[in-house]
């Protein structure tokens, strides 16, 4: 169910201007309990901005930071660009898969973590790198991965 007061607060902050659609959707997703843009929310945003639902879905499905499917509280985006691949992407992916017991594109059964592969996060200088929320982690090794997961599990 769409919380119209929350949605209108977000839309109002961006003056109900569809030019700001990406920023609006990022903010909306961040306040949704399952960390995604539901069909109901997408329809509400489209209606209030006076744009088509297909336009909203174009943006949701294009940008890796947005999702039209429920996600975990913490979305772990593993960079899979060439630089990260050369610097240990496969190992990093393996460590997360083993620690979380999920594959890329899946969410843990407790709803805490979603593991995603993503194009460039702008951290080639510290690759292999990941992004969780707005924070980038780099120069990863197995110990760092374990520490990051322990820290996030403690923030429930």
Backbone bond lengths (Angstrom), bond angles and torsions (degrees), N, CA, C in turn:
res aa  C-N    CA-C-N  psi(-1)  N-CA   C-N-CA  omega(-1)  CA-C   N-CA-C  phi
1 X - - - 1.458 - - 1.527 109.79 -
2 X 1.291 116.12 130.60 1.454 121.84 -178.95 1.521 109.96 -73.77
3 X 1.319 115.69 127.94 1.462 120.82 172.80 1.526 106.15 -85.70
4 X 1.336 115.34 97.47 1.461 120.39 -172.90 1.520 112.72 -62.39
5 X 1.318 117.01 -33.14 1.464 119.75 179.85 1.526 110.01 -65.54
6 X 1.328 116.65 -45.19 1.465 120.75 178.84 1.521 110.33 -64.84
7 X 1.339 116.07 -47.10 1.466 119.69 -178.86 1.528 111.40 -61.41
8 X 1.320 116.30 -44.95 1.462 119.09 -179.74 1.527 111.50 -67.26
9 X 1.333 116.82 -30.53 1.464 119.57 174.91 1.525 111.42 -63.22
10 X 1.323 115.61 -43.91 1.460 120.24 178.76 1.523 110.50 -67.30
11 X 1.323 116.32 -48.51 1.469 120.47 179.65 1.523 111.33 -60.41
12 X 1.310 115.88 -40.08 1.467 120.62 179.23 1.521 112.53 -64.80
13 X 1.325 116.12 -36.50 1.466 120.06 178.39 1.524 111.22 -62.17
14 X 1.330 115.91 -25.02 1.467 121.20 178.12 1.531 110.63 -107.09
15 X 1.328 116.80 19.31 1.463 124.13 174.39 1.528 113.19 58.05
16 X 1.337 116.60 29.08 1.478 121.41 -179.87 1.523 111.30 50.96
17 X 1.317 116.41 34.92 1.458 122.00 -176.45 1.534 109.52 -102.68
18 X 1.324 116.51 118.26 1.460 121.97 -177.54 1.532 112.83 -64.34
19 X 1.311 117.61 -16.09 1.461 120.77 175.09 1.529 109.57 -59.35
20 X 1.308 116.49 -28.35 1.463 123.10 -178.15 1.530 112.83 -94.39
21 X 1.318 117.43 20.72 1.464 121.27 -173.17 1.525 113.20 -54.68
22 X 1.309 118.47 -45.66 1.463 120.40 -179.40 1.529 111.13 -60.55
23 X 1.320 117.21 -48.11 1.467 120.48 -179.89 1.522 110.69 -62.98
24 X 1.309 117.06 -39.62 1.469 121.72 178.29 1.524 109.92 -61.21
25 X 1.319 116.47 -48.73 1.467 119.71 -177.76 1.521 112.14 -65.30
26 X 1.318 117.56 -37.98 1.466 120.23 176.66 1.527 110.62 -61.38
27 X 1.323 116.21 -43.49 1.470 120.44 179.72 1.525 110.61 -67.85
28 X 1.319 116.86 -44.31 1.468 120.86 179.15 1.526 110.20 -59.43
29 X 1.322 116.86 -46.57 1.461 120.04 -179.46 1.524 110.88 -60.35
30 X 1.318 117.33 -37.45 1.462 121.04 -177.00 1.528 113.09 -67.07
31 X 1.325 117.59 -21.56 1.469 119.49 179.93 1.528 112.38 -100.52
32 X 1.335 116.85 -6.18 1.462 120.25 179.16 1.527 109.71 -79.18
33 X 1.324 117.22 139.03 1.463 121.74 -174.14 1.522 113.67 -61.48
34 X 1.311 118.56 -32.22 1.458 120.73 179.63 1.524 112.37 -105.68
35 X 1.341 115.62 17.01 1.452 121.46 168.51 1.532 113.44 58.37
36 X 1.324 116.69 43.73 1.470 120.52 178.38 1.518 110.03 -154.31
37 X 1.343 115.23 170.54 1.461 122.02 177.77 1.522 107.18 -99.31
38 X 1.309 116.55 105.16 1.463 120.61 179.39 1.522 109.79 -74.59
39 X 1.328 116.02 165.53 1.469 120.39 178.01 1.524 110.41 -60.87
40 X 1.318 116.03 -39.73 1.463 120.34 -179.97 1.531 111.08 -63.85
41 X 1.316 116.44 -43.91 1.467 120.92 179.11 1.521 110.04 -66.75
42 X 1.328 117.91 -43.66 1.464 121.48 178.81 1.529 110.34 -58.97
43 X 1.326 116.95 -42.96 1.471 121.17 179.11 1.525 111.29 -63.73
44 X 1.332 115.70 -42.05 1.464 120.41 -179.97 1.532 110.14 -62.95
45 X 1.336 116.89 -47.13 1.458 121.16 -179.87 1.531 109.81 -61.55
46 X 1.323 117.33 -46.50 1.467 120.99 179.64 1.526 110.78 -57.94
47 X 1.320 115.94 -46.95 1.462 120.98 -178.75 1.526 111.39 -62.12
48 X 1.312 116.60 -46.32 1.469 120.43 -176.46 1.534 112.32 -70.68
49 X 1.344 116.47 -27.05 1.464 119.39 178.57 1.521 112.62 -91.91
50 X 1.331 116.50 -8.60 1.457 120.36 179.95 1.517 113.03 71.01
51 X 1.338 115.90 35.44 1.465 120.59 178.33 1.527 108.69 -124.88
52 X 1.308 116.33 169.13 1.459 119.79 -178.60 1.532 110.87 -76.73
53 X 1.316 114.56 152.86 1.462 120.83 175.66 1.529 109.94 -62.43
54 X 1.319 116.80 -35.67 1.465 119.65 179.15 1.528 111.42 -63.19
55 X 1.325 117.73 -33.04 1.474 120.94 177.29 1.532 109.83 -64.82
56 X 1.321 116.54 -42.17 1.469 120.33 178.38 1.527 109.33 -61.71
57 X 1.331 116.55 -45.83 1.465 119.86 -178.93 1.524 112.71 -68.34
58 X 1.328 117.84 -29.29 1.465 119.90 174.23 1.522 110.01 -57.93
59 X 1.317 116.02 -44.65 1.462 120.91 -178.89 1.531 110.67 -71.75
60 X 1.324 116.88 -44.21 1.469 120.56 -178.99 1.519 111.35 -60.97
61 X 1.314 117.61 -41.69 1.460 119.97 -176.24 1.530 113.07 -84.47
62 X 1.314 118.21 -15.79 1.461 120.72 -179.54 1.527 112.29 -83.72
63 X 1.314 117.24 -43.36 1.459 121.25 -173.80 1.517 111.36 -88.71
64 X 1.342 115.69 127.02 1.469 122.11 -177.91 1.522 112.22 -62.08
65 X 1.310 118.35 -24.40 1.459 121.35 -178.56 1.529 112.68 -76.72
66 X 1.326 116.61 -11.37 1.466 120.75 -179.89 1.519 110.21 -109.67
67 X 1.327 115.60 155.05 1.460 119.99 179.37 1.519 110.72 -142.52
68 X 1.329 115.42 145.13 1.467 120.53 174.21 1.535 109.80 -104.39
69 X 1.336 115.95 10.11 1.459 121.89 177.20 1.519 108.55 -124.60
70 X 1.332 117.49 147.43 1.474 119.63 178.19 1.530 111.22 -55.40
71 X 1.318 114.87 143.55 1.453 122.15 -179.45 1.522 109.46 -131.39
72 X 1.316 115.26 167.69 1.444 120.86 176.71 1.518 111.67 -72.42
73 X 1.313 114.47 169.52 1.461 120.62 177.92 1.527 110.51 -58.89
74 X 1.332 116.18 -39.88 1.462 121.90 179.56 1.527 108.53 -113.94
75 X 1.323 116.70 115.73 1.456 121.47 177.18 1.523 107.48 -96.18
76 X 1.324 115.46 115.72 1.457 121.90 -179.57 1.520 107.20 -95.39
77 X 1.323 115.76 110.69 1.457 121.29 -179.75 1.529 107.99 -99.64
78 X 1.323 116.23 113.28 1.456 121.16 179.91 1.527 108.22 -96.38
79 X 1.319 115.36 120.93 1.463 120.67 -179.35 1.524 109.59 -68.62
80 X 1.329 115.81 128.78 1.467 120.12 -179.49 1.534 112.62 -119.78
81 X 1.324 115.92 32.58 1.460 119.10 176.08 1.529 109.83 -75.72
82 X 1.294 116.33 171.05 1.464 121.62 -178.14 1.524 111.95 -56.83
83 X 1.315 117.60 -44.48 1.464 120.48 -178.77 1.531 110.28 -60.64
84 X 1.321 117.60 -46.00 1.468 119.82 179.04 1.527 110.79 -66.27
85 X 1.321 116.26 -37.23 1.470 119.02 178.29 1.526 110.88 -62.53
86 X 1.312 117.21 -37.89 1.464 121.28 178.72 1.526 112.62 -72.66
87 X 1.326 116.42 -21.35 1.463 120.52 -174.81 1.524 114.42 -109.10
88 X 1.331 118.48 16.41 1.458 119.08 172.24 1.515 116.88 117.85
89 X 1.319 117.57 17.60 1.466 120.95 178.92 1.528 112.17 -51.24
90 X 1.327 117.20 -47.18 1.467 120.14 -176.60 1.529 111.96 -60.63
91 X 1.312 116.90 -40.55 1.463 120.14 177.90 1.522 111.01 -64.99
92 X 1.331 115.77 -45.56 1.471 120.36 -179.81 1.525 110.43 -59.99
93 X 1.311 116.50 -47.66 1.461 120.46 177.85 1.530 110.07 -57.83
94 X 1.300 117.14 -44.42 1.461 121.38 179.50 1.518 112.52 -61.78
95 X 1.308 117.53 -41.67 1.471 120.46 179.09 1.526 111.50 -63.09
96 X 1.322 116.58 -43.07 1.467 119.68 178.60 1.526 110.89 -67.90
97 X 1.320 117.14 -42.98 1.469 120.62 179.17 1.526 110.14 -58.92
98 X 1.315 116.45 -44.21 1.463 120.93 -178.53 1.537 111.13 -68.18
99 X 1.321 116.80 -45.21 1.466 120.87 -177.07 1.527 112.59 -67.83
100 X 1.340 116.39 -34.60 1.464 120.48 -176.13 1.524 113.44 -99.79
101 X 1.322 116.28 -13.73 1.466 122.19 -178.36 1.537 111.98 59.96
102 X 1.323 115.16 39.77 1.468 121.87 176.26 1.522 108.75 -140.23
103 X 1.315 115.72 162.91 1.456 122.61 174.20 1.519 109.52 -101.48
104 X 1.320 116.63 167.58 1.458 121.13 175.43 1.525 108.90 -57.46
105 X 1.324 115.80 135.82 1.453 121.39 -178.57 1.513 113.27 92.56
106 X 1.328 117.34 0.43 1.470 121.05 -177.93 1.532 110.95 -114.80
107 X 1.321 114.30 164.49 1.461 122.80 178.74 1.518 108.70 -121.90
108 X 1.320 115.68 141.89 1.464 119.77 178.38 1.519 110.21 -63.54
109 X 1.325 116.56 153.17 1.469 121.26 -176.00 1.524 112.35 -62.11
110 X 1.336 117.76 -24.97 1.470 120.44 178.69 1.531 112.17 -84.39
111 X 1.340 116.44 -1.50 1.460 120.56 178.59 1.518 114.05 73.39
112 X 1.313 117.44 13.77 1.455 119.84 -176.32 1.532 113.33 -86.33
113 X 1.341 117.69 -36.31 1.458 120.84 -174.90 1.523 112.17 -129.47
114 X 1.328 115.72 140.53 1.455 123.41 168.06 1.515 106.24 -122.79
115 X 1.318 116.39 135.81 1.455 122.68 -178.67 1.525 108.56 -108.92
116 X 1.337 116.82 122.58 1.457 121.38 -177.92 1.520 110.46 -132.33
117 X 1.316 115.24 146.75 1.458 121.06 170.12 1.519 106.58 -93.03
118 X 1.318 116.04 141.76 1.449 118.88 -176.30 1.523 110.79 -144.22
119 X 1.324 116.56 149.14 1.462 118.60 175.04 1.533 109.67 -69.65
120 X 1.238 116.61 -178.37 1.462 126.06 -172.82 1.531 114.77 -33.61
121 X 1.326 114.69 131.37 1.470 120.64 173.65 1.521 110.48 -111.38
122 X 1.335 116.50 10.12 1.458 121.05 175.81 1.516 114.02 74.66
123 X 1.329 117.08 31.83 1.458 119.94 -176.82 1.534 111.65 -130.08
124 X 1.312 116.05 37.20 1.472 120.12 -178.15 1.524 111.84 -58.08
125 X 1.322 117.22 -32.43 1.459 120.54 -177.60 1.524 113.40 -68.79
126 X 1.350 117.42 -14.48 1.467 120.61 179.07 1.526 111.10 -126.13
127 X 1.333 116.08 26.22 1.461 119.83 -177.19 1.527 110.36 -70.99
128 X 1.334 116.65 152.05 1.459 127.79 1.88 1.527 110.28 -72.79
129 X 1.326 115.30 145.59 1.453 120.24 -172.64 1.519 112.11 -134.49
130 X 1.323 114.20 156.00 1.464 122.20 175.26 1.522 108.33 -134.18
131 X 1.318 114.56 163.83 1.462 120.77 174.55 1.514 107.65 -131.54
132 X 1.319 115.07 131.62 1.458 121.74 176.30 1.518 106.41 -129.05
133 X 1.330 116.34 114.54 1.464 119.41 -173.47 1.521 108.53 64.92
134 X 1.314 116.33 -123.76 1.463 120.85 179.83 1.524 111.84 -103.41
135 X 1.323 116.68 5.44 1.466 120.82 -175.15 1.529 110.76 -104.72
136 X 1.334 115.76 133.84 1.457 122.86 177.93 1.530 108.37 -105.06
137 X 1.318 114.83 135.53 1.462 121.91 176.96 1.524 107.26 -119.44
138 X 1.331 116.85 135.80 1.453 119.36 -179.04 1.507 113.23 -136.78
139 X 1.345 114.20 -177.37 1.460 121.42 -176.53 1.520 110.21 49.36
140 X 1.319 115.24 48.03 1.463 121.08 -171.93 1.524 112.69 -75.36
141 X 1.316 113.40 145.24 1.458 122.50 170.48 1.527 106.11 -139.79
142 X 1.306 117.19 175.78 1.467 120.02 -175.05 1.525 111.96 -62.23
143 X 1.301 117.31 -37.39 1.463 121.17 179.32 1.533 111.28 -64.57
144 X 1.335 116.64 -44.18 1.471 121.40 178.63 1.523 110.87 -62.27
145 X 1.333 117.19 -42.25 1.466 121.17 179.25 1.522 109.43 -59.84
146 X 1.336 117.52 -46.47 1.459 121.34 178.06 1.512 112.37 -60.58
147 X 1.315 116.40 -41.02 1.466 121.58 179.33 1.530 111.79 -65.41
148 X 1.326 116.48 -42.25 1.472 120.95 179.02 1.526 109.55 -61.97
149 X 1.318 117.20 -46.13 1.462 120.53 -178.97 1.524 111.37 -65.31
150 X 1.319 117.44 -39.81 1.463 120.82 177.40 1.521 111.32 -61.42
151 X 1.333 115.01 -43.28 1.473 120.69 178.62 1.528 110.74 -61.38
152 X 1.323 116.99 -45.98 1.461 121.00 -178.89 1.522 112.36 -67.69
153 X 1.307 117.46 -36.51 1.466 119.87 177.30 1.520 111.21 -64.63
154 X 1.313 116.56 -28.20 1.454 120.80 179.22 1.511 114.09 -78.35
155 X 1.348 118.19 -6.72 1.470 122.09 -177.62 1.515 112.23 -99.59
156 X 1.319 117.28 15.90 1.464 119.37 -177.46 1.511 111.48 -67.81
